[in-house]
Amino acid sequence: MSAPILTAEQPKVVQPSHNDVIDMINNLILQAEGHSECNAKAELGLGCKYEHSFADGLYIRKMFLPKDTVFVTKVHKTKHPYFIMVGDVTVYNDNQITHIKAPYSGITERGTRRALRTHEDTIWITIHVTEKTDIEEIVNDISSHTVKEYELWQKQITDSGGIL
């Protein structure tokens, strides 16, 4: 009679969620020397520049993102168009990595949170419906800092009978 063979239980492979991956990327950025965070006026620093303009009921944000910039967006509360006018970027969104070269246009869905890396100097434009002109108020209206904050905002809207 031979001795029984003992085997270790096979490790389970866990697929991280999209937000877990984004959090990991964001934490790596925050640990990097010389990192910069987006402030309440939607300014990034490190050579990134924003231009803010307004038209009837619209806020237009033009972002200049230098080559080799890596950053994580806030969680978007609104569905809105975006345009990549110049540049070359890799975007991580919804567990997919997409390489985009300008010119390009797309729609940002509510709840979207992206990680981006620019391969060339990039100009990215977003357009948001609002009558407001105070940048800090607009940023608070159109984005959340965290997924949890976004989910709480979403619940408040739903509980109050509002429509998202």
mmCIF file of the C-alpha atoms, coordinates in Angstrom:
data_MODEL
# 
_entry.id   MODEL 
# 
loop_
_atom_site.group_PDB 
_atom_site.id 
_atom_site.type_symbol 
_atom_site.label_atom_id 
_atom_site.label_alt_id 
_atom_site.label_comp_id 
_atom_site.label_asym_id 
_atom_site.label_entity_id 
_atom_site.label_seq_id 
_atom_site.pdbx_PDB_ins_code 
_atom_site.Cartn_x 
_atom_site.Cartn_y 
_atom_site.Cartn_z 
_atom_site.occupancy 
_atom_site.B_iso_or_equiv 
_atom_site.pdbx_formal_charge 
_atom_site.auth_seq_id 
_atom_site.auth_comp_id 
_atom_site.auth_asym_id 
_atom_site.auth_atom_id 
_atom_site.pdbx_PDB_model_num 
ATOM 1   C CA . MET A 1 1   ? 0.000   0.000  0.000   1.00 0.00 ? 1   MET A CA 1 
ATOM 2   C CA . SER A 1 2   ? 1.413   3.362  -0.959  1.00 0.00 ? 2   SER A CA 1 
ATOM 3   C CA . ALA A 1 3   ? 1.317   6.478  1.202   1.00 0.00 ? 3   ALA A CA 1 
ATOM 4   C CA . PRO A 1 4   ? -1.401  9.006  0.394   1.00 0.00 ? 4   PRO A CA 1 
ATOM 5   C CA . ILE A 1 5   ? -0.300  12.037 -1.573  1.00 0.00 ? 5   ILE A CA 1 
ATOM 6   C CA . LEU A 1 6   ? -1.189  15.314 0.055   1.00 0.00 ? 6   LEU A CA 1 
ATOM 7   C CA . THR A 1 7   ? -1.784  18.253 -2.248  1.00 0.00 ? 7   THR A CA 1 
ATOM 8   C CA . ALA A 1 8   ? -2.151  21.847 -1.334  1.00 0.00 ? 8   ALA A CA 1 
ATOM 9   C CA . GLU A 1 9   ? -5.388  23.490 -2.271  1.00 0.00 ? 9   GLU A CA 1 
ATOM 10  C CA . GLN A 1 10  ? -4.950  25.361 -5.517  1.00 0.00 ? 10  GLN A CA 1 
ATOM 11  C CA . PRO A 1 11  ? -4.833  29.115 -4.982  1.00 0.00 ? 11  PRO A CA 1 
ATOM 12  C CA . LYS A 1 12  ? -7.879  30.926 -6.224  1.00 0.00 ? 12  LYS A CA 1 
ATOM 13  C CA . VAL A 1 13  ? -7.258  33.530 -8.866  1.00 0.00 ? 13  VAL A CA 1 
ATOM 14  C CA . VAL A 1 14  ? -9.171  36.661 -7.993  1.00 0.00 ? 14  VAL A CA 1 
ATOM 15  C CA . GLN A 1 15  ? -9.905  39.150 -10.739 1.00 0.00 ? 15  GLN A CA 1 
ATOM 16  C CA . PRO A 1 16  ? -9.737  42.631 -9.209  1.00 0.00 ? 16  PRO A CA 1 
ATOM 17  C CA . SER A 1 17  ? -12.604 44.969 -9.968  1.00 0.00 ? 17  SER A CA 1 
ATOM 18  C CA . HIS A 1 18  ? -12.136 47.977 -12.202 1.00 0.00 ? 18  HIS A CA 1 
ATOM 19  C CA . ASN A 1 19  ? -12.183 50.282 -9.179  1.00 0.00 ? 19  ASN A CA 1 
ATOM 20  C CA . ASP A 1 20  ? -9.638  48.110 -7.335  1.00 0.00 ? 20  ASP A CA 1 
ATOM 21  C CA . VAL A 1 21  ? -7.255  48.482 -10.282 1.00 0.00 ? 21  VAL A CA 1 
ATOM 22  C CA . ILE A 1 22  ? -7.881  52.238 -10.481 1.00 0.00 ? 22  ILE A CA 1 
ATOM 23  C CA . ASP A 1 23  ? -7.259  52.528 -6.720  1.00 0.00 ? 23  ASP A CA 1 
ATOM 24  C CA . MET A 1 24  ? -3.962  50.627 -7.099  1.00 0.00 ? 24  MET A CA 1 
ATOM 25  C CA . ILE A 1 25  ? -2.874  52.942 -9.917  1.00 0.00 ? 25  ILE A CA 1 
ATOM 26  C CA . ASN A 1 26  ? -3.901  55.999 -7.919  1.00 0.00 ? 26  ASN A CA 1 
ATOM 27  C CA . ASN A 1 27  ? -1.998  54.772 -4.838  1.00 0.00 ? 27  ASN A CA 1 
ATOM 28  C CA . LEU A 1 28  ? 1.132   54.226 -6.943  1.00 0.00 ? 28  LEU A CA 1 
ATOM 29  C CA . ILE A 1 29  ? 0.822   57.774 -8.281  1.00 0.00 ? 29  ILE A CA 1 
ATOM 30  C CA . LEU A 1 30  ? 0.361   59.177 -4.762  1.00 0.00 ? 30  LEU A CA 1 
ATOM 31  C CA . GLN A 1 31  ? 3.515   57.366 -3.604  1.00 0.00 ? 31  GLN A CA 1 
ATOM 32  C CA . ALA A 1 32  ? 5.611   58.692 -6.499  1.00 0.00 ? 32  ALA A CA 1 
ATOM 33  C CA . GLU A 1 33  ? 8.069   61.439 -5.707  1.00 0.00 ? 33  GLU A CA 1 
ATOM 34  C CA . GLY A 1 34  ? 6.895   64.814 -6.977  1.00 0.00 ? 34  GLY A CA 1 
ATOM 35  C CA . HIS A 1 35  ? 3.324   63.680 -7.679  1.00 0.00 ? 35  HIS A CA 1 
ATOM 36  C CA . SER A 1 36  ? 0.575   66.263 -8.010  1.00 0.00 ? 36  SER A CA 1 
ATOM 37  C CA . GLU A 1 37  ? -3.106  65.986 -7.157  1.00 0.00 ? 37  GLU A CA 1 
ATOM 38  C CA . CYS A 1 38  ? -6.009  67.692 -8.852  1.00 0.00 ? 38  CYS A CA 1 
ATOM 39  C CA . ASN A 1 39  ? -7.326  70.511 -6.682  1.00 0.00 ? 39  ASN A CA 1 
ATOM 40  C CA . ALA A 1 40  ? -10.869 71.808 -6.260  1.00 0.00 ? 40  ALA A CA 1 
ATOM 41  C CA . LYS A 1 41  ? -10.449 74.110 -9.252  1.00 0.00 ? 41  LYS A CA 1 
ATOM 42  C CA . ALA A 1 42  ? -9.590  71.114 -11.464 1.00 0.00 ? 42  ALA A CA 1 
ATOM 43  C CA . GLU A 1 43  ? -5.932  72.082 -11.764 1.00 0.00 ? 43  GLU A CA 1 
ATOM 44  C CA . LEU A 1 44  ? -3.407  69.271 -12.009 1.00 0.00 ? 44  LEU A CA 1 
ATOM 45  C CA . GLY A 1 45  ? 0.025   70.913 -11.917 1.00 0.00 ? 45  GLY A CA 1 
ATOM 46  C CA . LEU A 1 46  ? 3.181   69.256 -13.295 1.00 0.00 ? 46  LEU A CA 1 
ATOM 47  C CA . GLY A 1 47  ? 2.810   71.089 -16.605 1.00 0.00 ? 47  GLY A CA 1 
ATOM 48  C CA . CYS A 1 48  ? -0.869  70.242 -17.016 1.00 0.00 ? 48  CYS A CA 1 
ATOM 49  C CA . LYS A 1 49  ? -2.959  73.261 -17.874 1.00 0.00 ? 49  LYS A CA 1 
ATOM 50  C CA . TYR A 1 50  ? -6.679  73.900 -17.944 1.00 0.00 ? 50  TYR A CA 1 
ATOM 51  C CA . GLU A 1 51  ? -8.614  76.512 -19.875 1.00 0.00 ? 51  GLU A CA 1 
ATOM 52  C CA . HIS A 1 52  ? -12.175 77.151 -18.735 1.00 0.00 ? 52  HIS A CA 1 
ATOM 53  C CA . SER A 1 53  ? -14.745 78.768 -21.007 1.00 0.00 ? 53  SER A CA 1 
ATOM 54  C CA . PHE A 1 54  ? -18.499 79.137 -21.079 1.00 0.00 ? 54  PHE A CA 1 
ATOM 55  C CA . ALA A 1 55  ? -21.257 79.302 -23.675 1.00 0.00 ? 55  ALA A CA 1 
ATOM 56  C CA . ASP A 1 56  ? -25.025 79.462 -23.199 1.00 0.00 ? 56  ASP A CA 1 
ATOM 57  C CA . GLY A 1 57  ? -25.617 76.796 -20.527 1.00 0.00 ? 57  GLY A CA 1 
ATOM 58  C CA . LEU A 1 58  ? -22.292 75.061 -21.159 1.00 0.00 ? 58  LEU A CA 1 
ATOM 59  C CA . TYR A 1 59  ? -18.972 74.720 -19.375 1.00 0.00 ? 59  TYR A CA 1 
ATOM 60  C CA . ILE A 1 60  ? -16.079 73.792 -21.674 1.00 0.00 ? 60  ILE A CA 1 
ATOM 61  C CA . ARG A 1 61  ? -12.883 72.483 -20.083 1.00 0.00 ? 61  ARG A CA 1 
ATOM 62  C CA . LYS A 1 62  ? -9.784  72.231 -22.241 1.00 0.00 ? 62  LYS A CA 1 
ATOM 63  C CA . MET A 1 63  ? -6.960  70.235 -20.677 1.00 0.00 ? 63  MET A CA 1 
ATOM 64  C CA . PHE A 1 64  ? -3.360  70.253 -21.850 1.00 0.00 ? 64  PHE A CA 1 
ATOM 65  C CA . LEU A 1 65  ? -1.644  67.073 -20.629 1.00 0.00 ? 65  LEU A CA 1 
ATOM 66  C CA . PRO A 1 66  ? 2.105   66.793 -21.282 1.00 0.00 ? 66  PRO A CA 1 
ATOM 67  C CA . LYS A 1 67  ? 3.698   63.665 -22.688 1.00 0.00 ? 67  LYS A CA 1 
ATOM 68  C CA . ASP A 1 68  ? 4.205   60.891 -20.087 1.00 0.00 ? 68  ASP A CA 1 
ATOM 69  C CA . THR A 1 69  ? 1.542   62.178 -17.686 1.00 0.00 ? 69  THR A CA 1 
ATOM 70  C CA . VAL A 1 70  ? -0.198  59.451 -15.672 1.00 0.00 ? 70  VAL A CA 1 
ATOM 71  C CA . PHE A 1 71  ? -3.303  60.273 -13.680 1.00 0.00 ? 71  PHE A CA 1 
ATOM 72  C CA . VAL A 1 72  ? -6.631  58.993 -12.427 1.00 0.00 ? 72  VAL A CA 1 
ATOM 73  C CA . THR A 1 73  ? -9.826  60.944 -13.027 1.00 0.00 ? 73  THR A CA 1 
ATOM 74  C CA . LYS A 1 74  ? -12.490 61.631 -10.466 1.00 0.00 ? 74  LYS A CA 1 
ATOM 75  C CA . VAL A 1 75  ? -15.764 59.710 -10.752 1.00 0.00 ? 75  VAL A CA 1 
ATOM 76  C CA . HIS A 1 76  ? -17.965 61.433 -13.333 1.00 0.00 ? 76  HIS A CA 1 
ATOM 77  C CA . LYS A 1 77  ? -21.530 62.254 -12.251 1.00 0.00 ? 77  LYS A CA 1 
ATOM 78  C CA . THR A 1 78  ? -22.721 63.332 -15.694 1.00 0.00 ? 78  THR A CA 1 
ATOM 79  C CA . LYS A 1 79  ? -22.947 61.850 -19.138 1.00 0.00 ? 79  LYS A CA 1 
ATOM 80  C CA . HIS A 1 80  ? -21.065 64.258 -21.401 1.00 0.00 ? 80  HIS A CA 1 
ATOM 81  C CA . PRO A 1 81  ? -19.018 64.424 -24.602 1.00 0.00 ? 81  PRO A CA 1 
ATOM 82  C CA . TYR A 1 82  ? -15.244 64.568 -24.731 1.00 0.00 ? 82  TYR A CA 1 
ATOM 83  C CA . PHE A 1 83  ? -12.850 65.270 -27.564 1.00 0.00 ? 83  PHE A CA 1 
ATOM 84  C CA . ILE A 1 84  ? -9.182  64.403 -27.875 1.00 0.00 ? 84  ILE A CA 1 
ATOM 85  C CA . MET A 1 85  ? -7.974  67.095 -30.248 1.00 0.00 ? 85  MET A CA 1 
ATOM 86  C CA . VAL A 1 86  ? -4.220  66.399 -30.206 1.00 0.00 ? 86  VAL A CA 1 
ATOM 87  C CA . GLY A 1 87  ? -2.205  63.562 -28.777 1.00 0.00 ? 87  GLY A CA 1 
ATOM 88  C CA . ASP A 1 88  ? -1.890  59.885 -28.089 1.00 0.00 ? 88  ASP A CA 1 
ATOM 89  C CA . VAL A 1 89  ? -3.150  58.285 -24.852 1.00 0.00 ? 89  VAL A CA 1 
ATOM 90  C CA . THR A 1 90  ? -3.709  54.926 -23.241 1.00 0.00 ? 90  THR A CA 1 
ATOM 91  C CA . VAL A 1 91  ? -6.937  54.792 -21.248 1.00 0.00 ? 91  VAL A CA 1 
ATOM 92  C CA . TYR A 1 92  ? -7.908  52.181 -18.673 1.00 0.00 ? 92  TYR A CA 1 
ATOM 93  C CA . ASN A 1 93  ? -11.689 52.096 -18.263 1.00 0.00 ? 93  ASN A CA 1 
ATOM 94  C CA . ASP A 1 94  ? -14.192 49.316 -17.522 1.00 0.00 ? 94  ASP A CA 1 
ATOM 95  C CA . ASN A 1 95  ? -11.409 46.715 -17.208 1.00 0.00 ? 95  ASN A CA 1 
ATOM 96  C CA . GLN A 1 96  ? -10.225 47.520 -20.723 1.00 0.00 ? 96  GLN A CA 1 
ATOM 97  C CA . ILE A 1 97  ? -7.111  49.238 -21.989 1.00 0.00 ? 97  ILE A CA 1 
ATOM 98  C CA . THR A 1 98  ? -7.658  51.381 -25.058 1.00 0.00 ? 98  THR A CA 1 
ATOM 99  C CA . HIS A 1 99  ? -5.044  53.219 -27.098 1.00 0.00 ? 99  HIS A CA 1 
ATOM 100 C CA . ILE A 1 100 ? -6.480  56.426 -28.583 1.00 0.00 ? 100 ILE A CA 1 
ATOM 101 C CA . LYS A 1 101 ? -4.890  58.769 -31.103 1.00 0.00 ? 101 LYS A CA 1 
ATOM 102 C CA . ALA A 1 102 ? -6.341  62.174 -31.890 1.00 0.00 ? 102 ALA A CA 1 
ATOM 103 C CA . PRO A 1 103 ? -8.606  63.242 -33.365 1.00 0.00 ? 103 PRO A CA 1 
ATOM 104 C CA . TYR A 1 104 ? -11.180 61.297 -31.356 1.00 0.00 ? 104 TYR A CA 1 
ATOM 105 C CA . SER A 1 105 ? -14.540 61.915 -29.720 1.00 0.00 ? 105 SER A CA 1 
ATOM 106 C CA . GLY A 1 106 ? -16.517 59.918 -27.225 1.00 0.00 ? 106 GLY A CA 1 
ATOM 107 C CA . ILE A 1 107 ? -19.148 60.000 -24.524 1.00 0.00 ? 107 ILE A CA 1 
ATOM 108 C CA . THR A 1 108 ? -18.299 59.726 -20.838 1.00 0.00 ? 108 THR A CA 1 
ATOM 109 C CA . GLU A 1 109 ? -20.964 57.731 -19.005 1.00 0.00 ? 109 GLU A CA 1 
ATOM 110 C CA . ARG A 1 110 ? -22.055 58.433 -15.427 1.00 0.00 ? 110 ARG A CA 1 
ATOM 111 C CA . GLY A 1 111 ? -19.901 56.599 -12.902 1.00 0.00 ? 111 GLY A CA 1 
ATOM 112 C CA . THR A 1 112 ? -16.875 56.525 -15.223 1.00 0.00 ? 112 THR A CA 1 
ATOM 113 C CA . ARG A 1 113 ? -13.466 56.633 -13.584 1.00 0.00 ? 113 ARG A CA 1 
ATOM 114 C CA . ARG A 1 114 ? -10.399 56.342 -15.796 1.00 0.00 ? 114 ARG A CA 1 
ATOM 115 C CA . ALA A 1 115 ? -6.660  55.977 -15.525 1.00 0.00 ? 115 ALA A CA 1 
ATOM 116 C CA . LEU A 1 116 ? -4.762  57.732 -18.323 1.00 0.00 ? 116 LEU A CA 1 
ATOM 117 C CA . ARG A 1 117 ? -1.218  57.823 -19.654 1.00 0.00 ? 117 ARG A CA 1 
ATOM 118 C CA . THR A 1 118 ? -0.217  60.271 -22.350 1.00 0.00 ? 118 THR A CA 1 
ATOM 119 C CA . HIS A 1 119 ? 2.333   59.184 -24.949 1.00 0.00 ? 119 HIS A CA 1 
ATOM 120 C CA . GLU A 1 120 ? 2.394   62.619 -26.582 1.00 0.00 ? 120 GLU A CA 1 
ATOM 121 C CA . ASP A 1 121 ? 1.358   66.081 -25.492 1.00 0.00 ? 121 ASP A CA 1 
ATOM 122 C CA . THR A 1 122 ? -2.438  65.813 -25.455 1.00 0.00 ? 122 THR A CA 1 
ATOM 123 C CA . ILE A 1 123 ? -5.369  68.225 -25.587 1.00 0.00 ? 123 ILE A CA 1 
ATOM 124 C CA . TRP A 1 124 ? -8.571  66.751 -24.118 1.00 0.00 ? 124 TRP A CA 1 
ATOM 125 C CA . ILE A 1 125 ? -11.804 68.762 -24.086 1.00 0.00 ? 125 ILE A CA 1 
ATOM 126 C CA . THR A 1 126 ? -14.961 68.032 -22.097 1.00 0.00 ? 126 THR A CA 1 
ATOM 127 C CA . ILE A 1 127 ? -18.311 69.809 -22.328 1.00 0.00 ? 127 ILE A CA 1 
ATOM 128 C CA . HIS A 1 128 ? -20.802 69.962 -19.450 1.00 0.00 ? 128 HIS A CA 1 
ATOM 129 C CA . VAL A 1 129 ? -24.327 71.354 -19.207 1.00 0.00 ? 129 VAL A CA 1 
ATOM 130 C CA . THR A 1 130 ? -24.556 73.962 -16.434 1.00 0.00 ? 130 THR A CA 1 
ATOM 131 C CA . GLU A 1 131 ? -25.613 77.541 -15.857 1.00 0.00 ? 131 GLU A CA 1 
ATOM 132 C CA . LYS A 1 132 ? -22.921 77.941 -13.174 1.00 0.00 ? 132 LYS A CA 1 
ATOM 133 C CA . THR A 1 133 ? -19.628 79.727 -13.765 1.00 0.00 ? 133 THR A CA 1 
ATOM 134 C CA . ASP A 1 134 ? -17.787 79.002 -10.497 1.00 0.00 ? 134 ASP A CA 1 
ATOM 135 C CA . ILE A 1 135 ? -15.281 76.251 -11.327 1.00 0.00 ? 135 ILE A CA 1 
ATOM 136 C CA . GLU A 1 136 ? -15.249 74.741 -7.821  1.00 0.00 ? 136 GLU A CA 1 
ATOM 137 C CA . GLU A 1 137 ? -19.059 74.488 -7.784  1.00 0.00 ? 137 GLU A CA 1 
ATOM 138 C CA . ILE A 1 138 ? -19.069 72.931 -11.251 1.00 0.00 ? 138 ILE A CA 1 
ATOM 139 C CA . VAL A 1 139 ? -16.389 70.390 -10.345 1.00 0.00 ? 139 VAL A CA 1 
ATOM 140 C CA . ASN A 1 140 ? -18.458 69.367 -7.291  1.00 0.00 ? 140 ASN A CA 1 
ATOM 141 C CA . ASP A 1 141 ? -21.584 69.080 -9.469  1.00 0.00 ? 141 ASP A CA 1 
ATOM 142 C CA . ILE A 1 142 ? -19.960 66.967 -12.193 1.00 0.00 ? 142 ILE A CA 1 
ATOM 143 C CA . SER A 1 143 ? -17.605 64.706 -10.231 1.00 0.00 ? 143 SER A CA 1 
ATOM 144 C CA . SER A 1 144 ? -16.979 62.833 -7.003  1.00 0.00 ? 144 SER A CA 1 
ATOM 145 C CA . HIS A 1 145 ? -13.593 62.211 -5.418  1.00 0.00 ? 145 HIS A CA 1 
ATOM 146 C CA . THR A 1 146 ? -14.308 58.544 -4.663  1.00 0.00 ? 146 THR A CA 1 
ATOM 147 C CA . VAL A 1 147 ? -16.603 55.746 -5.776  1.00 0.00 ? 147 VAL A CA 1 
ATOM 148 C CA . LYS A 1 148 ? -18.149 55.686 -2.291  1.00 0.00 ? 148 LYS A CA 1 
ATOM 149 C CA . GLU A 1 149 ? -18.905 59.422 -2.508  1.00 0.00 ? 149 GLU A CA 1 
ATOM 150 C CA . TYR A 1 150 ? -20.436 58.872 -5.971  1.00 0.00 ? 150 TYR A CA 1 
ATOM 151 C CA . GLU A 1 151 ? -22.602 55.996 -4.697  1.00 0.00 ? 151 GLU A CA 1 
ATOM 152 C CA . LEU A 1 152 ? -23.837 58.115 -1.761  1.00 0.00 ? 152 LEU A CA 1 
ATOM 153 C CA . TRP A 1 153 ? -24.682 60.974 -4.151  1.00 0.00 ? 153 TRP A CA 1 
ATOM 154 C CA . GLN A 1 154 ? -26.474 58.523 -6.468  1.00 0.00 ? 154 GLN A CA 1 
ATOM 155 C CA . LYS A 1 155 ? -28.484 57.115 -3.531  1.00 0.00 ? 155 LYS A CA 1 
ATOM 156 C CA . GLN A 1 156 ? -29.471 60.617 -2.379  1.00 0.00 ? 156 GLN A CA 1 
ATOM 157 C CA . ILE A 1 157 ? -30.766 61.450 -5.863  1.00 0.00 ? 157 ILE A CA 1 
ATOM 158 C CA . THR A 1 158 ? -32.671 58.177 -6.133  1.00 0.00 ? 158 THR A CA 1 
ATOM 159 C CA . ASP A 1 159 ? -34.093 58.376 -2.581  1.00 0.00 ? 159 ASP A CA 1 
ATOM 160 C CA . SER A 1 160 ? -35.339 61.912 -3.233  1.00 0.00 ? 160 SER A CA 1 
ATOM 161 C CA . GLY A 1 161 ? -37.215 60.712 -6.329  1.00 0.00 ? 161 GLY A CA 1 
ATOM 162 C CA . GLY A 1 162 ? -34.794 62.400 -8.702  1.00 0.00 ? 162 GLY A CA 1 
ATOM 163 C CA . ILE A 1 163 ? -33.779 61.026 -12.051 1.00 0.00 ? 163 ILE A CA 1 
ATOM 164 C CA . LEU A 1 164 ? -30.150 60.367 -12.917 1.00 0.00 ? 164 LEU A CA 1 
# 
